[in-house]
């Protein structure tokens, strides 16, 4: 009598789709490290391009992870490590090699300040995983300037200088020192900045938005450094606007809470003595 053979249990593997976000994160890490290599050889345009590419990949991996339901604690930790290398270490090394080494020990201290503030920001973000740093009504805001934006802002003088041949006012160590201090403060500050992660485009503006993307791409191809400069300046100008919008929402939320509290605490007045007497007489 033959007994049926039992098949070995099938080992459930991980779907490739769920690996895509981590693959993008690794590509961003490689782009950040490659930018350091270009900086060591004095190829500043390629070095900046590597960091910008890392920022693009970093913006895609989180969104794709949410779309594919591939978010995980491993991916979150890997993303933070990649962010620190690509946006905390690589810009500091590039700036030091480019102009800050001319300031001696002070230049090195300032690029260290930027990297340390980046590490503190990412550590604060990691400790707030699962615990919202902002109230629910402020879902469209970050606390402080996010890592990719900070890297772009601190490299803005270099980008402007590349447009003018690599020399001039923005190539001085003094200007870059001021920018390093300001951006480092913005990273670890409590200033609300626009997030855009949950930004939804109304149906009416879908076609104009696609047209704008096409025009922006054309400018990036023809005038890359000038276009990136304009984007960086517009983002820097949006920081005061985001803080103002946040305060406005905060005020409205406080007014709504006060109104709800007043409504709950106001007792429901029963019929007056006169009304009761009139009812008895009737």
C-alpha positions as CSV (number, residue, x, y, z in Angstrom):
1,X,0.0,0.0,0.0
2,X,1.4,3.3,-1.1
3,X,1.1,6.3,1.1
4,X,0.7,9.7,-0.6
5,X,4.0,11.7,-0.5
6,X,3.9,14.9,1.4
7,X,5.2,17.9,-0.5
8,X,7.7,20.0,1.3
9,X,6.3,23.3,2.6
10,X,6.6,26.1,0.1
11,X,8.9,28.9,1.3
12,X,7.2,32.2,0.9
13,X,9.6,34.6,-0.6
14,X,9.4,38.4,-0.7
15,X,7.7,39.9,-3.7
16,X,10.0,41.9,-6.0
17,X,7.6,44.7,-6.0
18,X,8.2,45.2,-2.3
19,X,11.9,45.4,-3.0
20,X,11.6,48.3,-5.4
21,X,11.5,51.0,-2.7
22,X,14.7,49.6,-1.1
23,X,16.4,49.3,-4.5
24,X,15.6,53.0,-5.1
25,X,17.0,53.8,-1.7
26,X,20.2,51.9,-2.5
27,X,20.5,53.8,-5.8
28,X,20.2,57.1,-3.9
29,X,22.9,56.0,-1.6
30,X,25.2,55.1,-4.5
31,X,24.4,58.5,-6.2
32,X,25.4,60.3,-3.0
33,X,28.7,58.4,-2.6
34,X,29.5,58.9,-6.3
35,X,29.0,62.6,-5.9
36,X,31.9,62.5,-3.4
37,X,34.1,60.8,-5.9
38,X,33.4,63.5,-8.5
39,X,34.1,66.1,-5.9
40,X,37.5,64.5,-5.2
41,X,38.3,64.9,-8.9
42,X,37.1,68.5,-9.1
43,X,34.1,67.7,-11.3
44,X,31.7,69.9,-9.4
45,X,28.8,69.8,-11.9
46,X,28.7,66.0,-11.9
47,X,29.0,66.0,-8.1
48,X,26.0,68.3,-7.7
49,X,24.1,66.3,-10.2
50,X,24.7,63.1,-8.1
51,X,23.2,64.7,-5.0
52,X,20.2,66.0,-7.0
53,X,19.7,62.5,-8.4
54,X,19.8,61.1,-4.9
55,X,17.2,63.7,-3.9
56,X,14.9,62.6,-6.8
57,X,15.3,58.9,-5.9
58,X,14.7,59.7,-2.2
59,X,11.4,61.4,-3.2
60,X,10.3,58.4,-5.2
61,X,11.1,55.5,-2.8
62,X,8.7,56.6,-0.1
63,X,5.8,57.2,-2.5
64,X,6.3,53.9,-4.3
65,X,6.6,52.1,-1.0
66,X,3.2,53.5,0.0
67,X,1.7,52.6,-3.4
68,X,3.0,49.1,-3.3
69,X,2.3,48.6,0.4
70,X,6.0,47.9,0.9
71,X,6.7,50.0,3.9
72,X,8.8,48.4,6.6
73,X,11.0,49.3,9.5
74,X,14.0,48.0,7.6
75,X,13.2,50.3,4.7
76,X,12.8,53.3,7.1
77,X,16.1,52.7,8.7
78,X,17.9,52.2,5.4
79,X,16.3,55.4,4.1
80,X,17.7,57.4,7.0
81,X,21.2,56.0,6.6
82,X,21.0,56.8,2.9
83,X,19.8,60.3,3.7
84,X,22.6,60.9,6.1
85,X,25.3,59.9,3.5
86,X,23.7,61.6,0.5
87,X,22.4,64.8,2.1
88,X,24.5,65.1,5.3
89,X,28.0,63.9,4.4
90,X,28.3,64.4,0.6
91,X,27.3,68.1,0.6
92,X,29.7,68.8,3.5
93,X,32.6,67.1,1.7
94,X,31.9,68.9,-1.5
95,X,31.7,72.3,0.1
96,X,34.9,71.7,2.1
97,X,36.8,70.6,-1.0
98,X,35.3,73.4,-3.1
99,X,35.8,76.5,-0.9
100,X,35.5,75.9,2.8
101,X,39.0,74.5,3.2
102,X,40.2,78.1,2.5
103,X,38.7,79.0,5.8
104,X,41.0,76.6,7.7
105,X,39.7,75.0,10.9
106,X,36.6,77.2,10.9
107,X,35.6,75.9,7.5
108,X,35.9,72.3,8.7
109,X,33.9,73.2,11.9
110,X,31.1,74.6,9.8
111,X,30.7,71.6,7.5
112,X,30.8,69.4,10.6
113,X,28.0,71.5,12.0
114,X,25.9,70.8,9.0
115,X,26.5,67.1,9.2
116,X,25.8,67.0,12.9
117,X,22.5,68.9,12.5
118,X,21.5,66.5,9.7
119,X,22.2,63.5,12.0
120,X,20.1,65.2,14.8
121,X,17.3,65.9,12.4
122,X,17.1,62.3,11.1
123,X,17.4,60.9,14.7
124,X,14.5,63.1,15.7
125,X,12.5,61.9,12.7
126,X,13.2,58.3,13.5
127,X,12.2,58.6,17.1
128,X,8.9,60.1,16.0
129,X,8.0,57.2,13.7
130,X,4.4,56.2,14.7
131,X,4.1,59.3,16.8
132,X,3.1,62.3,14.8
133,X,5.3,65.3,15.3
134,X,2.6,67.6,14.3
135,X,-1.2,67.7,15.0
136,X,-3.5,65.9,12.5
137,X,-4.6,69.1,10.9
138,X,-1.0,69.9,10.0
139,X,-0.5,66.8,7.9
140,X,0.9,68.9,5.0
141,X,3.9,70.3,6.9
142,X,7.3,69.1,8.0
143,X,9.0,70.2,11.2
144,X,12.1,72.1,10.0
145,X,13.6,71.7,6.5
146,X,13.8,68.1,5.3
147,X,17.1,66.5,4.5
148,X,17.0,66.6,0.6
149,X,15.8,70.3,0.6
150,X,18.6,71.2,3.1
151,X,21.2,69.6,0.9
152,X,19.8,71.6,-2.1
153,X,19.8,74.9,-0.1
154,X,23.3,74.5,1.2
155,X,24.6,73.8,-2.3
156,X,22.7,76.7,-3.8
157,X,25.8,79.0,-3.8
158,X,27.8,76.3,-5.7
159,X,24.9,75.9,-8.2
160,X,24.8,79.6,-8.8
161,X,28.6,79.7,-9.1
162,X,28.5,76.9,-11.7
163,X,26.2,79.0,-13.8
164,X,28.8,81.8,-13.9
165,X,31.9,79.6,-14.5
166,X,32.8,78.6,-10.9
167,X,34.0,81.9,-9.6
168,X,32.6,85.1,-8.2
169,X,30.8,86.3,-5.1
170,X,29.0,83.0,-4.3
171,X,32.3,81.0,-4.4
172,X,33.7,82.8,-1.4
173,X,34.0,80.9,1.9
174,X,32.3,83.7,3.8
175,X,29.0,83.4,1.8
176,X,29.0,79.6,2.1
177,X,29.8,79.9,5.8
178,X,26.6,82.0,6.3
179,X,24.5,79.6,4.3
180,X,25.9,76.6,6.2
181,X,24.9,78.2,9.5
182,X,21.4,79.2,8.4
183,X,20.5,75.9,6.8
184,X,21.9,73.9,9.7
185,X,19.6,76.0,12.0
186,X,16.6,75.4,9.7
187,X,17.1,71.7,9.8
188,X,16.8,71.3,13.6
189,X,14.4,74.1,14.1
190,X,10.6,73.8,14.8
191,X,9.8,76.0,11.8
192,X,7.0,74.3,9.8
193,X,7.7,73.8,6.1
194,X,5.5,72.6,3.3
195,X,5.6,68.8,2.9
196,X,3.6,68.1,-0.3
197,X,3.5,64.3,0.4
198,X,-0.2,64.3,0.5
199,X,-0.7,67.1,-2.0
200,X,-3.7,66.3,-4.3
201,X,-4.1,67.9,-7.6
202,X,-7.8,68.9,-8.4
203,X,-9.1,67.4,-11.6
204,X,-9.3,70.9,-13.2
205,X,-5.6,71.5,-12.7
206,X,-4.3,68.1,-13.9
207,X,-3.7,69.2,-17.5
208,X,-2.0,72.5,-16.5
209,X,0.1,70.6,-14.0
210,X,1.3,68.2,-16.7
211,X,2.0,71.2,-19.0
212,X,4.0,72.8,-16.3
213,X,6.1,69.7,-15.8
214,X,6.8,69.5,-19.5
215,X,7.9,73.2,-19.5
216,X,10.1,72.6,-16.4
217,X,11.7,69.6,-18.0
218,X,12.5,71.6,-21.1
219,X,14.2,74.3,-19.0
220,X,16.1,71.7,-17.1
221,X,17.5,70.3,-20.3
222,X,18.4,73.6,-21.9
223,X,19.3,75.7,-18.7
224,X,19.8,73.2,-15.9
225,X,21.7,75.3,-13.4
226,X,19.6,78.4,-13.9
227,X,16.4,76.4,-13.5
228,X,17.6,74.6,-10.4
229,X,18.6,78.0,-9.0
230,X,15.1,79.4,-9.5
231,X,13.6,76.3,-7.9
232,X,15.9,76.7,-4.9
233,X,15.1,80.4,-4.5
234,X,11.4,79.7,-4.7
235,X,11.6,77.0,-2.0
236,X,13.6,79.3,0.3
237,X,11.0,81.9,-0.2
238,X,8.2,79.5,0.6
239,X,9.5,78.9,4.1
240,X,8.1,82.1,5.6
241,X,4.8,81.5,3.7
242,X,4.6,78.0,5.1
243,X,5.1,79.3,8.7
244,X,2.4,81.9,8.1
245,X,0.0,79.2,6.7
246,X,0.7,77.0,9.7
247,X,0.0,79.7,12.2
248,X,-3.3,80.5,10.4
249,X,-4.4,76.8,10.6
250,X,-3.2,76.6,14.2
251,X,-5.4,79.6,15.1
252,X,-8.4,78.2,13.4
253,X,-7.9,74.8,15.1
254,X,-7.6,76.6,18.5
255,X,-10.8,78.5,17.8
256,X,-12.7,75.3,16.9
257,X,-11.5,73.6,20.1
258,X,-12.5,76.6,22.2
259,X,-16.0,76.6,20.5
260,X,-16.4,72.8,21.2
261,X,-15.3,73.2,24.8
262,X,-17.7,76.1,25.3
263,X,-20.5,74.0,23.8
264,X,-19.8,71.0,26.1
265,X,-19.4,73.1,29.2
266,X,-22.6,75.1,28.7
267,X,-25.4,73.4,30.7
268,X,-28.6,72.6,29.0
269,X,-31.1,75.0,30.6
270,X,-34.3,73.4,31.7
271,X,-37.8,75.2,31.7
272,X,-38.0,78.2,33.9
273,X,-40.2,78.5,37.0
274,X,-42.6,80.7,35.1
275,X,-42.9,78.2,32.3
276,X,-43.7,75.4,34.7
277,X,-46.3,77.5,36.5
278,X,-47.9,78.4,33.2
279,X,-48.0,74.7,32.3
280,X,-49.6,73.8,35.6
281,X,-52.2,76.5,35.2
282,X,-53.1,75.3,31.7
